[in-house]
Amino acid sequence: MSKMNLNELRDKAYKTACEHVFHDQELSNNHFLCLVISELMEAVEADRKGRRANVDRYNKKIANSRICQGLDSDIPKERGYEVAYSETIKGSIEEELADAVIRLLDLAGLRGISLELANGDIDDCIEDMAEACKGESFTESIYSISTLPVRYDGIFDFSTAVNDMILSIFGLAKHLDVDLLWHIEQKMKYNELREKMHGKKY
């Protein structure tokens, strides 16, 4: 985790969002936070349905796919990756937590928020956040993260709220023994292949 640079991830997430025209109109912070919370609620639904990512199966599919190996000249390698991801990771708790962080990274990029606060002692911060999840149910942890901006309002600035939401999600992932950085990187790769605005209104 010490090699993770959140500002680099922020820049990549924001660049991809711009390329997919998510920022062609000015929208409020509340709009973007609502979308973050929607991803967290999808994580709750995934948990209710017992949907977990099958990383081993994903890696085997990538390794054994003729398309991913470039052996089928009629089909782009990216298509093989997209299918493998959809069949083994999409709709899982891991993917939804990654989506929530990616949206926060994008928001940080849009608003010019430095994530140095999180980068400072990131391992220790995430360890503390993971410790805070002990004794809580999954839904209680998600509720705590979702309500953080409201609880911080008037006490801490917006950039601190964004930093702490990101760290809190990483902490929850660590508590669940999830390599969230890996899932973020895979979802970013997947998002690069998607259509304009991912085929959605916003």
N, C-alpha and C positions, 0 to 999 in steps of 0.2 A: 504493500500500500504506500510505502514511502516514495515510490517513483511516480506516484500519481500527481499530475499538475492540473489542478482544477481550472486555472485560467486558460490553459491550452484546450481543455475539453470545452470550456465556455465558448471560446472562439470558434471551435469546430461546429458546435451545436448551432450557434448563431448563424454561421456561414451557410450551413445546410438549410436552415429555416428560411433564410433570405433567398436562396436559390430556388426554393419551393414556394416562393411568394407569400409566405405567412406574414410578412411585415410591410405589405403594400399600403396599409392604412394604419393610422395611429389608434391604438387601443389602450385602455387603462390598465394599471397594475392589477386591479381587481379582476379584470377579464382574464389575465394570464394566470393569476392565482387560482381562479375558478377551474381552469383547465388542469392545473397541477392537482388540485383536490379531486377532480374527476378521475385522474389516473390512480390516485390513492384509493378511491372508492372501487375502481376496477380491480385493484389488488385485493381488496376485501372480498369482492365477488369470487376472485380466483381462489382465495383461501377457503371460502365457504364451499366451493366445488372441489377442493383438493387438487387444484391444478398447479403442478410444479414442473419446472423445466427439466427436460431429460438431456443433460449436457453430453453424457457419454454417447447416447444415440445420435445426437447432433454431430458430434465429432466423427463417428463411424460413417454417417451418411456423407459427410464432406469428403472423408478419406476414400470411400468406395464409389463415389459418384463419377461416372464417366464424364458427365457434363462439367462437374467441378474441376476435373483433371484436364479439361480442354480436349477430350478425346472425341467429342461429338461436335463437329464443325458447324452443324446446322443450328445449334442452340448455344447462346452465350453462357459463359461460365457463371455469370451473375444469376441467371435463372435457376441454376442448380442450387446455389446458395440460398436463394429466396425460398425455394420449395423446402429445403432442409430446415430452415429456420421456422417456417410456418407449421411444419409437422411436429416439431420437437420443443419449441420454446414459446411460440406465440400464445398469448392468453394466459400465461403463467404468472404466479406471484412475482417471480424474478423479473419478467419483462415489464410488468406494470410499475414496479418500483424503479426500474431503469428509466421508463418513460417519464415518471414524475421528476427524477433528477435532470433528465435531458431538458424538460420544459423549464426547470429552474435555471439551468445553465444558459439556455436561450434567453430567458428574461434578464439574466445578469449581463449577457452580451448586449442586448437591446438597450438597457439602461446604463451601460458602462460601469457596472458594479465589479469591483475587484474582489476576488475570492482569496485574497492574501490572509484574511482572518482565519479561514478554514485551512489554508495551506501551512500556516505557522507551525503548529504541532499536531498535524492531521491524525497521526496514529493515536496519540493520547486522547485527542478530542473524540475520535470515533470509538475508542475503547470506553470512554466515559458515557457516551450516548448508548452504547450497547449494554452497559451495566444498568443504565436507567430503565431498560426494557425488561429486566428481570422482575418477575412478579406481576407483570402486565400481560393481558391477553393481546393478541395481534390487533384486534379492533381498538383496544385502548391505546396502543402505541400509535396507530394510524390517526386516531382522534386527536391525540396530543400534537402530532405533527401538523395535522390539518388546521388546528385552531391556533397554531403558533403566531401567525401574523396578527390576529385579533388580540392575543394576550400581550404581544410586544408593542402594539399601537400606543403611542404617547409615552413609551418608556425607552425603546430602542429605535434607531433609524431603520429604514426599509432595507438597506444593504445588510445590516446585521440579521434581520429576519430571514433574508434569502440565504445567507451563509449558514445560519443555524438550521434551517429546514433541510438543506443539502446534507449537512453533517448528521442530522437526526435520522434521515433515511439511510445513510451509510451505516449508522449505528444499529438500526433495526436489522439491516441486512447482515451485519456481522453477528448479531444475536441469533439470526436464523441460519448462520453458517453459509451465507450466500456470497459469492465473489461478485459483488455488484459492479465493480469496475469492468470486469470481463463482459458482463451483460450489457453495460452501457456501450461499450465498444462495439459489440455485435449488433445492438439495436441501431446505433449510429450508421453502421455499415448498411444495414437493411434499409434505413430511412433514405439513404442516398439513392437507392434504386427506385424509390416510389414516385408516383406521379405528382403533379402540381397540387399543393395543399393536401396531399394524400387522398385526393378525391373527395374532400369534405368542404363544408361551407367555411369553417374557420378552425 
